[in-house]
Amino acid sequence: MSQTEVPPSIAMPMPMPPVEEGTQSSRQLLRHTSLMRDKSLSFNPVPTGITSADEVYVPNCAPVFEVGYWMNYGNFSSVRQQHEEYKDHVHTLSIWNLPVESAYGADIAACLNLGWPQVTHVSLEYSTWEPEPNRYSIAWHKILCESSAFPLLVDYRVWQMLPARLEVFSIHKFKTERDRNQATDIIAQVPELLAPTPAVQQFYEHRCRYLEHVVMSMDSVNRAETFTKYKYLTLALATPVLAPRTLTIVNCRLKHIRAILNCIDRNALGLPTGPLHYQPGVLELGRSLQHLHLKMASLYDELTGLPISAARFPDLSSLIIEHSPALDNSLPDGEKFGQLWETRWSGMKRLQLPFFSDLHAALLVKFMPNLEILSIIPAPGFEAGDEYPDSLSAATVIKLATQLHTLRHFEVRSMLRIKGKRPLNMAQQIYLALKKPPVAARPELKLFAVPCVHMDFCSVVRMLTYLPSVEQLEFQLPDQYAVPGNMSPEVRSVAHNLAGLEWAEEKRKFGEAFAVKPHPLQSIIVTGYHPDLHSAAVTEFLGLFPDLESLAFTAVSREDQDNIDQLAGVLTALNPDLNVSIV
C-alpha cells in the first residue's frame, strides 16, 4: 500500500482547527463518535463500516462534519469555507446543541442548503421549549426531504429537547407508488384539529411520509408536555398519520402504558375518527408497528400487569422489555408479564426479557412458536436474579434450546436460580438435565450463549450433540471452589473438575457423532478461569472442533485476569491458527 492510499479500515477525515489539550473544545471533537450508534435505539440505522474514497487522508479523523462545532468556533462563513474543501468527502452531517429560537435557526437552514452530495446520514439536535413545530424546524425537514441538496441521503435523526423525543426519518420509507399515494390521501384528510397552522400541517405531512423510528421518554416537566406525548403516541399507535415501524419508550411505568391505551380506547383527545381511520375501543393497534422496545421502571403495581398482548399488536415481530428491579416494585405474586401470554403471537420473531423462570417456558413454547431470537438479559447488577421468587433451572434452558423449532439465536445472561434446597455445584444441574436426552436435535440454532451458567466439558459436548449447527458458544467454567450438592453418589463429581464425569466416554461419543461432518463451531467465549485450563483436556476439547477460529476469555476477577494473560500465550503457542483473546 502506497503512502497516499487510504486503508479501508480508516474512516474519512474531517479537518479541525488546533485546540489545546484538555480544553472544552477538544472534548467536543469526540462527540461525533456517538453518532455511529445511539444507545437509546435497539437498532442501528447508521452503519459503522463506512469506507471512504482515497483522495484525502488525515489521521485520527472521521467522515463527520460537526456544524455546531464550526458555528461555535467561527460562524457561518467558517462552515461555508470548510464545505467548499470537503463537501465531497463527508458522509455524516451533525448539527447539535444549537438553540432553535436564536439566529442560528436560519444559519442551519443555510448550512443545509449548501449541498452535501456524499452525505447519507444527518443528525439534528436542537433545544426548544415549544411542544409544537416552528418555522425553522419545518424548513430543515423540507430541505432534507425535498431539495436536491442531499441526493444520497438515506435517513436523518432529530432529537428535540421538548418533549424528549428522538425521531428517525427514512427517505425511502415507502417502496411503492401505491404506498406513497396512500400517504398523500392520509395527509389530505388530516383534519383542522391536527393542523391549525401551516407549520403543524407540514409537521404531520413529513412524518406520514418519512417517519420510521421513534424514541420517547415519558418523563414530563408539566401537563402541557404530558399532553403532547399522549397525543403523539395516540396518533402513532391508533392512526396512520405517523405510523412508525419502531417505537422505543424510555422511563416507562405501567401507569403510562395504561394511560396511553385508555386515551386511545376512550378517544380522550377528541380526535375525529373518520378522516383518521381511527376506531376507539378496537383492540388492534399499531398495524404498521413492527418493533416495540419498553425500558420499564416497573413491571408490577397494585392494578395490572403489563398490558401488552398479541390482540393489541397483531403485527408485532420484535418485542424488547428492559427492567431494573427495586424494593418498591418487586413481584410478590411471582414473575408475571401481564397479558403477554394470553394469546398467540404468530408473527413474533424476536423477544428479549429481563428475567425468565421455569413457569414461563411452556407458555413461551405455546404462544410464541415462531421465535428466531430469544434473549434473557437482566439489568446490570441483577444477573443473580435473587429479586425474583421463581426458579430458573438448567432443564428449562435446555428445553428452550431444543424445543423452539425456529430458534437460531438464544442467549441467557442471568444465573440459574434454584429455590429451596440449593446444590452449590451448578455444573451438576446441567449433567442431570442432560441425562434425559431432548426429543430431537435443533439444527437451526446458530448462537448459544449462557455466560453465567457453569458447564464442564462433558456438559458442553453433550449439549452440542443436540445443537449440531451452533457456530458461536458462550459458557462459564465450573466453580473450582464449589462443593458437591446433596445428590446420589453416582452423580457426584469432584467439584473442581474441569473435564467433568466420563470425559473420555463423552469425547468418544462426540467424535463418532461428527466423524463424517465436523461440528461447525467457530467461536467460543469462556467466562472465568480454572486451574485445569493448563491440562491436556483443554487441547483435547479444542481438537473436537476443527473449524474453531477464535477463543476468547472473560475474566471475573483481577486474579483471573493475570492467570488468563499467561494462559493466552500458552494456547497461542500450542494452537497457532487459533485467535486467542481476552474480552
C-alpha positions in Angstrom: 0.0 0.0 0.0 1.4 3.4 -1.0 1.6 6.3 1.4 -1.1 8.2 -0.5 -3.5 5.3 -0.3 -6.2 5.1 2.4 -6.5 1.9 4.4 -10.1 0.7 4.0 -10.5 0.4 7.8 -9.7 4.1 8.3 -12.6 6.5 8.1 -12.7 9.7 6.0 -11.1 12.7 7.8 -12.6 16.0 8.8 -10.1 18.8 9.4 -10.3 20.5 12.8 -8.6 23.7 14.0 -5.8 23.3 16.6 -7.0 23.2 20.2 -5.3 22.9 23.5 -5.2 19.5 25.1 -7.9 19.1 27.8 -10.0 22.1 26.8 -13.7 22.0 26.3 -13.3 22.4 22.5 -11.1 19.3 22.4 -13.7 17.3 24.2 -16.4 18.4 21.8 -14.4 16.9 18.9 -15.1 13.4 20.3 -18.8 13.8 20.2 -19.2 12.6 16.7 -18.3 9.0 17.7 -21.7 8.8 19.5 -23.4 9.2 16.1 -22.2 5.8 15.0 -24.5 4.1 17.4 -27.2 5.6 19.7 -27.6 3.6 22.9 -31.3 4.7 23.1 -32.1 2.7 20.0 -32.3 -1.0 19.7 -31.5 -0.8 16.1 -28.5 0.9 14.4 -29.7 3.0 11.4 -26.2 4.5 10.9 -23.8 1.9 9.6 -20.4 1.7 11.3 -18.4 0.3 8.4 -18.5 3.4 6.2 -15.5 3.4 3.9 -14.2 6.4 2.0 -12.5 7.5 -1.1 -8.8 7.7 -1.4 -8.3 11.3 -2.2 -7.7 12.8 1.3 -6.1 11.1 4.3 -5.7 12.8 7.6 -5.0 10.5 10.6 -7.4 10.3 13.6 -10.4 11.9 11.8 -13.8 10.7 10.7 -16.2 11.4 7.8 -18.5 13.5 10.1 -18.9 17.3 9.7 -19.8 19.0 13.0 -21.8 22.0 12.0 -22.3 23.0 15.7 -18.6 23.0 16.3 -17.8 25.2 13.4 -20.6 27.6 14.2 -19.2 28.0 17.7 -15.6 28.1 16.5 -16.3 30.8 13.9 -19.6 31.5 12.2 -21.5 30.5 9.0 -18.5 31.7 6.9 -16.4 29.0 8.7 -18.9 26.3 7.7 -19.0 27.6 4.1 -15.2 27.6 3.8 -14.9 24.0 5.1 -17.8 22.9 2.9 -16.0 24.1 -0.3 -13.0 22.0 0.5 -14.5 18.8 2.0 -18.1 18.5 0.7 -17.3 15.5 -1.5 -15.8 13.5 1.4 -18.3 14.0 4.2 -20.7 11.1 4.8 -22.5 12.2 8.0 -23.6 15.7 8.9 -24.0 16.5 12.6 -25.9 19.6 13.9 -26.1 19.6 17.7 -26.5 21.8 20.7 -27.9 24.8 18.9 -30.9 26.8 20.3 -33.5 26.8 17.5 -35.0 30.1 18.6 -31.7 32.0 18.0 -30.3 33.4 14.8 -28.7 30.0 14.4 -32.0 28.7 13.1 -31.7 30.5 9.8 -28.0 29.7 9.6 -28.7 26.0 10.0 -31.0 26.2 7.0 -28.3 28.0 5.1 -25.8 25.2 6.0 -28.2 22.5 4.7 -28.8 24.4 1.5 -25.1 24.5 0.7 -25.5 21.0 -0.7 -23.8 17.8 0.5 -23.5 15.4 -2.4 -22.0 12.4 -0.4 -23.9 12.7 2.9 -26.0 9.6 3.7 -27.0 10.4 7.3 -27.8 13.6 9.2 -28.2 14.1 12.9 -30.1 17.2 14.2 -30.2 18.0 17.9 -31.8 21.3 19.0 -33.1 22.9 22.1 -36.6 24.3 22.2 -39.3 24.7 24.8 -42.1 24.8 22.3 -44.0 21.5 22.0 -45.3 22.5 18.5 -43.0 22.9 15.5 -41.7 26.3 14.4 -40.8 27.7 11.1 -37.1 26.8 11.4 -37.5 23.1 12.1 -40.1 22.8 9.3 -37.7 24.4 6.9 -35.0 21.9 7.8 -37.3 18.9 7.1 -38.2 20.3 3.7 -34.6 20.8 2.7 -33.6 17.3 3.8 -36.5 15.5 2.2 -37.5 17.6 -0.9 -34.5 19.5 -2.1 -31.6 18.4 -4.2 -29.0 19.3 -1.5 -28.8 15.7 -0.3 -29.0 13.4 -3.3 -27.7 10.3 -1.4 -29.5 10.8 1.9 -30.7 7.6 3.4 -32.1 8.8 6.8 -31.8 11.6 9.3 -32.5 11.7 13.0 -33.9 14.6 15.0 -33.6 15.0 18.8 -35.9 17.6 20.4 -35.4 18.6 24.0 -39.2 19.1 24.5 -40.9 16.7 24.5 -37.7 14.5 24.9 -38.2 12.8 21.6 -35.9 11.2 19.1 -37.2 10.6 15.6 -35.5 8.9 12.7 -36.8 9.6 9.2 -36.2 7.3 6.3 -36.2 8.9 2.9 -37.2 5.6 1.3 -39.9 4.5 3.8 -42.4 3.8 1.1 -41.1 1.5 -1.6 -44.0 1.5 -4.0 -46.1 4.2 -5.7 -49.2 2.8 -4.1 -47.8 3.4 -0.6 -46.8 6.9 -1.5 -50.3 7.6 -2.8 -51.9 6.3 0.3 -49.7 8.6 2.4 -50.8 11.5 0.2 -54.5 10.6 0.8 -54.0 10.4 4.5 -52.3 13.8 4.6 -55.1 15.3 2.6 -57.6 14.1 5.3 -55.7 15.4 8.3 -58.5 17.5 10.0 -58.3 21.0 11.2 -57.9 19.8 14.8 -54.5 18.4 14.0 -53.3 21.2 11.7 -54.4 24.7 13.0 -51.4 26.3 11.2 -49.5 25.5 8.0 -46.4 24.6 10.1 -48.3 21.9 12.0 -49.8 20.6 8.8 -46.3 20.2 7.3 -45.1 18.6 10.6 -47.6 15.8 10.2 -47.0 15.6 6.4 -43.3 14.9 6.8 -43.9 12.3 9.5 -46.6 10.5 7.5 -44.2 10.3 4.5 -40.8 9.6 6.2 -41.1 8.7 9.9 -39.5 5.3 10.6 -38.4 5.1 14.3 -39.4 7.0 17.4 -37.8 7.1 20.9 -39.9 8.8 23.5 -39.1 9.5 27.2 -42.1 9.5 29.5 -40.5 12.0 31.9 -42.5 15.2 31.8 -41.9 18.7 33.1 -45.5 19.9 33.0 -49.0 18.9 31.9 -48.6 20.5 28.5 -45.7 18.2 27.8 -47.6 15.2 29.0 -50.5 16.1 26.7 -48.1 16.4 23.8 -46.6 13.0 24.4 -50.0 11.3 24.8 -51.3 13.0 21.6 -48.2 12.0 19.7 -48.4 8.3 20.8 -52.1 8.1 20.2 -51.5 9.2 16.6 -48.6 6.8 16.3 -50.4 3.7 17.6 -54.1 4.3 16.6 -53.9 6.1 13.3 -51.9 6.0 10.0 -50.8 9.7 10.4 -47.4 8.9 12.0 -47.2 5.1 11.6 -43.7 4.4 12.8 -42.3 0.9 12.4 -40.2 1.1 15.5 -41.2 2.6 18.9 -39.0 2.8 22.0 -40.5 4.2 25.2 -37.9 5.1 27.9 -38.5 5.7 31.7 -41.8 3.9 31.3 -44.2 2.7 34.1 -47.3 0.7 33.9 -49.4 3.8 34.6 -48.0 5.4 31.4 -49.0 2.4 29.2 -52.4 2.2 30.8 -53.0 5.9 30.3 -52.0 5.7 26.6 -54.3 2.8 26.0 -57.2 4.3 27.9 -56.6 7.6 26.0 -56.9 5.6 22.7 -59.9 3.4 23.8 -62.0 6.4 25.1 -60.8 8.9 22.5 -59.9 11.2 25.3 -58.3 13.7 22.9 -61.5 14.1 21.0 -59.9 13.2 17.6 -62.3 12.8 14.6 -62.5 9.1 13.8 -63.5 9.1 10.1 -60.7 11.0 8.4 -58.0 9.5 10.6 -59.2 5.9 10.2 -59.5 5.9 14.0 -61.7 3.3 15.8 -61.8 3.9 19.6 -62.4 0.8 21.6 -61.0 -1.6 19.0 -58.2 -3.8 20.5 -56.0 -3.9 17.4 -53.4 -1.1 17.4 -50.2 -0.3 15.6 -50.9 -2.0 12.3 -47.6 -0.6 11.0 -45.6 -1.2 14.2 -43.1 -4.0 13.9 -40.7 -3.4 16.8 -41.6 -2.3 20.3 -39.0 -1.6 22.9 -40.0 -0.8 26.5 -37.5 0.4 29.1 -39.6 -0.2 32.2 -39.1 1.4 35.6 -41.6 -1.2 37.0 -43.4 -4.3 35.7 -45.8 -4.6 38.6 -48.2 -2.5 40.6 -51.4 -3.0 42.5 -53.6 -2.5 39.5 -52.5 -4.6 36.5 -49.6 -6.4 34.9 -48.0 -5.4 31.6 -51.0 -4.7 29.2 -49.1 -5.8 26.0 -50.7 -8.6 24.1 -51.0 -10.1 20.6 -54.6 -8.9 20.4 -53.3 -5.3 20.8 -50.3 -5.5 18.5 -51.0 -8.4 16.0 -48.3 -7.3 13.5 -45.5 -7.0 16.1 -42.4 -9.1 15.1 -40.0 -7.8 17.8 -40.5 -7.0 21.5 -37.8 -5.9 23.9 -38.6 -5.4 27.6 -36.0 -4.0 29.9 -36.5 -3.7 33.7 -34.4 -2.8 36.8 -36.0 -4.4 39.8 -36.2 -2.4 43.1 -37.7 -2.9 46.5 -40.7 -0.8 45.7 -41.7 -2.6 42.5 -40.9 -6.3 43.3 -43.1 -9.1 42.1 -44.7 -10.6 45.2 -47.0 -13.0 43.4 -44.5 -14.5 41.1 -42.9 -13.3 37.9 -45.6 -12.1 35.7 -45.7 -10.4 32.3 -49.3 -9.4 32.4 -51.1 -10.1 29.2 -48.0 -11.2 27.3 -49.0 -14.9 27.3 -52.8 -14.6 26.8 -52.9 -15.0 23.0 -50.7 -16.5 20.3 -48.0 -14.3 18.7 -47.9 -15.8 15.2 -45.5 -13.2 13.8 -43.2 -12.7 16.8 -39.6 -13.3 15.7 -37.6 -11.7 18.4 -38.2 -11.5 22.2 -35.9 -10.0 24.8 -36.9 -10.2 28.5 -35.2 -9.0 31.7 -35.9 -12.3 33.6 -37.3 -15.7 33.0 -38.4 -18.7 35.0 -39.5 -22.3 34.7 -43.1 -21.2 34.8 -42.7 -19.2 31.6 -41.1 -22.0 29.5 -44.3 -23.8 28.5 -46.1 -20.6 27.8 -43.4 -19.3 25.6 -43.2 -22.5 23.5 -47.0 -22.5 23.2 -47.7 -18.8 22.4 -44.5 -17.8 20.5 -43.8 -20.9 18.4 -42.0 -19.0 15.6 -39.3 -17.2 17.6 -36.0 -16.9 15.9 -34.2 -14.7 18.6 -34.7 -15.2 22.3 -32.6 -13.2 24.8 -32.9 -13.1 28.6 -30.8 -10.1 29.6 -31.2 -8.7 33.1 -30.2 -5.2 34.1 -26.5 -4.9 35.0 -26.0 -6.0 38.6 -29.1 -8.2 38.7 -27.7 -11.3 37.0 -28.2 -13.4 40.1 -31.9 -12.9 40.0 -32.5 -13.1 43.7 -35.1 -10.3 43.4 -37.5 -12.8 41.6 -39.3 -15.5 43.5 -39.4 -18.3 40.9 -36.7 -20.7 39.8 -34.8 -20.9 36.5 -33.3 -24.3 36.1 -30.9 -25.9 33.7 -33.7 -28.2 32.4 -35.6 -25.1 31.3 -32.6 -23.7 29.4 -32.1 -27.0 27.6 -35.8 -27.2 26.9 -36.0 -23.8 25.2 -32.8 -24.5 23.2 -34.2 -27.8 21.8 -38.0 -27.3 21.6 -38.3 -24.0 19.8 -38.2 -25.2 16.2 -37.2 -22.0 14.5 -34.8 -20.6 17.2 -31.4 -19.5 15.8 -30.2 -17.1 18.5 -30.5 -18.0 22.2 -28.8 -16.2 25.0 -29.4 -16.3 28.7 -27.3 -13.8 30.6 -28.7 -14.5 34.0 -27.7 -17.1 36.6 -29.7 -20.2 37.3 -32.0 -19.9 40.3 -32.9 -22.9 42.4 -35.4 -22.0 45.2 -35.4 -24.1 48.3 -32.7 -26.7 48.8 -29.9 -25.4 46.6 -27.0 -27.5 45.4 -23.9 -25.4 45.1 -22.3 -27.1 42.1 -24.2 -25.8 39.1 -22.4 -28.0 36.7 -24.2 -31.0 38.2 -27.5 -29.5 37.3 -26.6 -29.5 33.6 -25.4 -33.1 34.0 -28.7 -34.1 35.5 -30.8 -32.2 32.9 -29.0 -33.9 30.1 -29.4 -37.4 31.5 -32.8 -37.4 29.7 -31.9 -36.6 26.1 -34.0 -34.0 24.2 -36.7 -35.2 21.9 -34.8 -34.1 18.7 -31.8 -32.1 17.6 -32.4 -28.5 16.5 -30.1 -27.7 13.5 -31.4 -24.1 13.2 -29.7 -22.7 16.3 -26.5 -20.8 15.5 -25.8 -18.9 18.7 -26.0 -20.4 22.2 -24.8 -18.1 25.0 -25.1 -18.9 28.7 -22.2 -16.9 30.1 -23.5 -17.1 33.7 -24.1 -20.9 33.7 -21.3 -23.2 34.9 -20.6 -26.0 32.5 -17.8 -28.6 32.4 -16.5 -30.1 29.1 -18.7 -33.1 29.3 -21.8 -30.9 29.6 -20.7 -28.7 26.7 -20.1 -31.6 24.2 -23.3 -33.3 25.3 -25.3 -30.1 24.7 -23.6 -29.5 21.3 -24.6 -33.0 20.3 -28.2 -31.9 20.2 -27.3 -28.5 18.7 -25.4 -29.6 15.6 -25.3 -26.2 13.9 -24.2 -23.9 16.7 -21.4 -21.6 15.4 -21.0 -19.3 18.5 -20.9 -20.6 22.1 -20.6 -18.8 25.4 -20.4 -20.6 28.8 -18.8 -20.2 32.3 -16.2 -22.6 33.6 -17.1 -24.8 36.7 -16.6 -23.1 40.0 -13.4 -24.6 41.4 -14.4 -23.7 44.9 -17.9 -25.3 44.9 -18.6 -28.4 46.8 -20.8 -31.3 45.6 -24.5 -30.9 46.3 -26.8 -33.3 48.1 -27.1 -35.8 45.3 -26.8 -39.5 44.9 -23.2 -40.9 44.9 -23.4 -42.0 41.2 -23.8 -38.4 40.0 -21.4 -36.7 42.4 -18.3 -35.3 40.8 -15.1 -33.7 42.0 -16.2 -30.1 42.5 -13.2 -28.5 40.7 -13.1 -31.0 37.8 -13.0 -29.1 34.5 -13.5 -32.0 32.2 -16.4 -33.5 34.1 -17.7 -37.0 34.6 -16.9 -39.6 32.0 -14.9 -37.2 29.8 -13.2 -39.9 27.9 -16.5 -41.6 27.1 -18.3 -38.3 26.1 -15.3 -37.3 23.9 -15.5 -40.6 22.1 -19.3 -40.3 21.5 -19.0 -36.8 20.2 -16.2 -37.8 17.8 -18.3 -40.6 16.4 -21.4 -38.4 16.0 -19.4 -35.8 13.9 -16.9 -38.2 12.3 -18.3 -37.6 8.7 -19.1 -33.9 9.1 -17.3 -32.0 11.8 -19.2 -29.8 14.2 -19.3 -26.2 12.7 -18.4 -24.4 16.0 -16.3 -21.3 15.1 -16.2 -19.1 18.2 -16.1 -19.8 21.9 -16.3 -17.2 24.7 -15.4 -18.6 28.1 -16.2 -16.8 31.4 -13.9 -17.2 34.3 -10.7 -19.1 35.0 -9.9 -22.7 36.1 -6.5 -24.2 37.1 -7.2 -27.2 34.9 -7.1 -25.0 31.8 -3.4 -25.9 31.6 -4.2 -29.6 31.3 -4.3 -31.8 28.3 -8.1 -31.9 28.5 -8.2 -28.4 27.0 -6.2 -29.4 24.0 -8.5 -32.4 23.6 -11.6 -30.3 23.9 -10.5 -27.8 21.3 -9.4 -30.6 19.0 -13.1 -31.7 18.7 -13.8 -28.5 16.7 -11.6 -28.3 13.6 -13.5 -25.2 12.3 -12.8 -23.2 15.5 -11.4 -19.8 14.7 -11.5 -17.8 17.9 -11.3 -18.5 21.6 -12.0 -15.5 24.0 -11.8 -15.3 27.8 -13.8 -13.0 30.1 -12.2 -12.5 33.5 -14.3 -12.5 36.6 -11.7 -11.1 39.0 -8.3 -9.4 38.8 -6.6 -12.7 39.7 -8.4 -14.4 36.8 -7.1 -11.6 34.5 -3.4 -12.3 35.4 -3.8 -16.1 35.0 -5.6 -15.7 31.7 -2.9 -13.4 30.4 -0.4 -16.3 30.9 -2.8 -18.9 29.5 -3.4 -17.0 26.3 0.3 -17.1 25.4 0.4 -20.9 26.0 -2.7 -21.6 24.0 -1.5 -19.4 21.1 1.8 -21.3 21.0 0.0 -24.7 21.1 -2.6 -23.6 18.5 -1.0 -21.1 16.1 -4.1 -21.0 13.8 -6.4 -20.1 16.7 -7.1 -16.5 17.6 -6.9 -16.3 21.4 -8.0 -13.1 23.1 -9.3 -11.5 26.3 -12.5 -9.5 26.3 
